[in-house]
Amino acid sequence: MTASPHRAAHSSLDLLVNEYLAVLANERGASEHTLRAYQRELRGFAAYMTNSHVGEKAIHRIEHTHIRAFLGTLYERGLSKASAARALASIRSWFKWLARAGYLEKNVASLVSTPRLPKHLPRVPSIEQLNRAVDSVNTDAVSWPARDKAIVELLYGCGIRNAELTGLNLDDIHWANEAILVRGKGQKQRYVPLGETAAVALRVYIAERSARLAAIVGKVASSPALLLNLRMRGLNKPGGDARLTTRSVARIVKRIAILHGLSSDVHPHTLRHAFGTHLLEEGADLRAIQELLGHERLSTTQRYTQLSDAQLQRVYDDTHPRAK
């Protein structure tokens, strides 16, 4: 699409950021977390450009050297390479859209190299450690045992993200097919298998959930949300469904982990890492794991999984014709 200089000259950086955020929200179905991240990174870059280089806020005056200089200021503030890489990813995505929308003739952000990041394999508990923790969830460890048991069973047993978990509705549980309908990033949908132990935990929780809703005095209470907060906050508000938040899930998982001897840095995504890693350890195909996790690229799945040297040696010994 040919850029319109007149159009670009009369569109401030802030307005262009707002327009792109609207596209992410309305057309691409970005989550609230993603929108907050893009808003933070792009507004920071727009403010830097306005104060340092482009006083009249002309998008077409921005060069790739300006973007590199902005990344330099992030390092000066003590931010890590990972933080700078996230900022650059947001800026690149914005500039790609600006070029497609006709605000720019070329995407200068594509000329900026991504900071080289150290490769950190995710630390995950062993199969035995996680099974012991999940099986030991009890009243001493959690505020609503049946619900919190279902949470860890779904996170570890289905490999879903925290936001996918809290976004589940009752109707997303397809009991006949033993599957769960999950809405992933960009509102992309996939089905994941519902294992036997997760199904048992869900049935126990749903029975308690129904009883608690029925016990609310003076109102026939209902909610589409699968996971509800303990005090049913928000249920009486217009459009409220008392849905559990991702922050609450993180607190619940951390508390269970600590009380059962796991690392204090365990969080919901740790269970997702463990899901992929343990499947791979037990011989699952990497592409099958990719489908279960909802990854677009196989390279993403590879980062979520890890094999020890001993495991790699065993795979080689068992499968390569020259190893025998």
Buried (B, 14 or more C-beta within 10 A) or exposed (E): EEBBEEEBBEBBBBEBBBBBBEBBBEEEBBBEEBBEBBBEBBBBBBEBBBEEBBEEBBBBBBEBEBBEBBBEBBEEEEBEBEBBBBBBBBBBBBBBBBBEBEBBBEBBBEEBEEBEEEEEEBEBBEEEBBBBBBEBBEEEBBBBBBBBBBBBBBBBBBBBBBBBBBBBBBEBBEEEEBBBBBBBBEEEEBBBBBBEBBBEBBEBBBEBBEEBBEEBEEEEBEBEBBBBBBEBEBBEEEEEBBBBBBEBBBEBBBBBBBBBEBBEEBBBBBBBBBBBBBBBBEEBEEEEBBEBBBBEEEEEBBBBBBBEEEEEEEBEEEEEEEEE
